[in-house]
Amino acid sequence: MNKTQLVDNIATEAGVSKVDANRMLDAFIKTVTQQLQSGDSIVLVGFGTFVVRERAAREGRNPQTGESIPIKASKIPAFKAGKKLKDAVQ
């Protein structure tokens, strides 16, 4: 499903226009992004949790040359599915 299809589905489920559904989805994405940038997590009980995880620095390998290269520590966004979502997918 792409964004257009998701907006169509949200509009149908919520009984709103596609324009309003697109604004809601954009607002949700913007809010999640801002909260993760500030180091906060977002918990949607039953659905899941958006968090920022830290990756430690490590050594990698260049697949073409086999040369060892350093990979810097980084922060990555992550999503952990909640119980209801896990149960619904099984």
C-alpha positions, 0 to 999 in steps of 0.5 A: 500500500502506498501513501495515496492508497492509505489516504483513500482508506483513511478517508473511507474509514473516518468518513472524511474527505481525501484532502482532510485524510491527507492532512491528518496523515501528514500531521501524524508523520510530522508529529512522530518525526518531531517527537523522535528528533527530540528523543521522546517515544510515542506509545499507542497502546495495543498498536505499538511504540515508536522509539529512537535506538542507538547503534554503537560504533562498529567495524564493517567490511567493504564487500568489493575489497574486503577492507575494514571500515569504521562505521560511526555510532548512530541513532535510528528510528524503530517501531515495536509492534504492540500485542493487539497488532501482533495478534491481528497479524498472526 
